[in-house]
């Protein structure tokens, strides 16, 4: 019974930092301007009823980041390192997506699915390239993915022959913004679907347990008969799928592929989301839900800063300050000092009450 | 990975350490690559000026890579270096344009670098936060501050600085005779001297000084370093301080090269610096690396770009694709070489 309670506490303490961060941002916004939270219903250009408001744009805008953060959590947990090439890989996947759409005579449901599948295949190929470097050649993930980080966007450029083609179709705009008749942005629905898929995979396979054991102690896991190479490779392949999804959302949102700006610097944000979510960047135990909340924390911070009329180029500086505050609060040293301090106060209280009891 | 010490039990058969082996591979490959370029492309590669051009353009990258090598030997990572360089450039340019003097501007550059290094070092070693996240935040902060200072490109308008910027070191005997019969001496910027000095100082620090050897011990195995009585926290703190200081110097050298501050200055420099260190044989796991290797790593990285341009692959994507290819080649080569050594040791 006692063990169960302890486990529950440990479970919650991992989510404490992201939840506190979101709560602080909410409180800050309530005092700053309560209208920040207003949600309205308007009719968009296509004549659909859609939800608008800052909260919706936070949830909508963080979609790509949330999808990538989920995959990144798995890679982090299994390999003890991060993939810094997700932005570049998403640019490649997006380029393939557009290339296939452009080469088909007309854009209908079938071609969109075909294009998406093609981009998935390409993303999986690049993911397994990274994965095999990490799993087979035993190279640090960050170094291994530095290769694709360096040349990925150039490959995306090369796929489209140096152009930034646009695609226009109601299906693409439905993918990137709203499906007619549903007031919730489609990317949000995609995130929910991906999250449910992750949940189902963890529920019906032992992937979560295997990943954690590979991350905590690789050689012990190998001696216990776990195929560590395969698990690491698999985590990169799953991240590849996430990359393809994020790339297709990013392309559909704008209706064009720009290899330079599509999901720029998203790799840093994705790693940050994983860290804010309370996951150890050195691998081991992980919580996907923490990373998802982390992604929304980052987006909420950004939107709050935009609402305060901070220009988009300056946002980074303020973001950095908040990040530092968050990680300092979450750092092991500060945590242990804080719990010691709390313990002292508690023991003093007990002493005082004992004294009071003695007097009485 | 344990620290390889030069235990000279048998002086005749002293094997190369991992560090020396990886560095030797890099240096050999660099010279082979350069010779191939000379043979196949001729043209500019025959002149000494080509090497000086590479040095002139990449002096700041060399300096930054030195700092990163120290951090990586200590088992950490610093991805803020490019952003700090850019911030230093912008703040020095603005300071000089508002009537500052040169000496103070140098102090300003060093100060900014030191401040970033000290904060990173404190957060990482004393509060035990993951280095990637801390330096990522540092990178965001420096980039953000750069645009807060000025979004538009700023040119230095300061007479003393212009004189300093135009000062070139000419080496007549390395020059070549142009078609019209004039001797064109090889030109080198003062920044190159600073960069080479940095390489030498860092080399001496890493090879012969107590602190430098502590970096290797700490990166090789933190636990045994602690057992040996090394103050691991302070050593790690200093590794980030030195990296910060070198980013400050690199910023000043960058400004002397371009003479202008721009928000996109030194974009992607951190990744180039990491790539140079890796090509030079520094392992991200720590404990292995040499700053001379890093120097040749930087030169290889820049030479391959030059070769791509001179061989007529003008499409904009070829440069980074070949760079990626070379990086891939080096990384796999290193991994295979080290694996074979491990096997032989156990056999």
Interface residues (C-beta under 8 A of the other chain):
Chain A: X82 X133 X137 X138 X139 X140 X142 X143 X144 X146 X147 X148 X149 X150 X151 X152 X153 X154 X155 X157 X158 X162 X268 X271 X272 X275 X281 X282 X311 X313 X314 X315 X316 X317 X318 X319 X320 X321 X323 X324 X327 X328 X331 X332 X333 X334
Chain B: X77 X123 X126 X127 X128 X129 X130 X132 X133 X134 X136 X137 X138 X139 X140 X141 X143 X144 X145 X147 X148 X151 X263 X271 X274 X275 X278 X283 X284 X285 X315 X316 X317 X318 X319 X320 X321 X323 X324 X325 X327 X328 X331 X332 X335 X336 X339
